[in-house]
């Protein structure tokens, strides 16, 4: 076994027969999940919140936007960590189709987790609501607008943001479903790589 393979499979034991992700990668994964459990539901319900009083609706916007922007920052850091510290390779016992599917879903998840907050941030700018004041990042960090108010642009950005949200839900269902299937049905240790 080469030094590189030994490093990639660090942590291999009875519970982790195919190696495991680094502790930092695991933290990034579970922090991202927590943030998504805040950002997605608040994003989907905002339009149903009564705008009177508007301050109540602004609370939902503030939570959604701060969680979303934090997803962006965490995802960029997570991707940088992954590049510098590659995860253990998918085991040879997995069929090629499963390995290709896993890599495709992971790639699309990373793209969505980075693009989704960017489109959302630009949309709020274009609607004329930069992350300032009541909707400041984390409640106290004002972020200047990077695009001017433009309702036509805002609609296009908002539509893209919405479609990426639906795609994210589908990708998350596939990702979680595959993890459960690997653990409960196939019993191949794949889920354990992230635990």
Secondary structure, DSSP 8 states (H G I E B T S, - for coil): --HHHHHHTTT-SSS-TT----HHHHHHHHHHHHHHHHHHHHHHHGGGS--SSHHHHHHHHHHHHHHHHHHHHHHHHHHHHHHHS------TTS-HHHHHHHHHHHHHHHHHHHHHHHHHHHHHHHTT--S-GGG-BTTTB----SS---HHHHHHHHHHHHHHHHHHHHHHHHHHHHHHIIIIII--STGGGG-
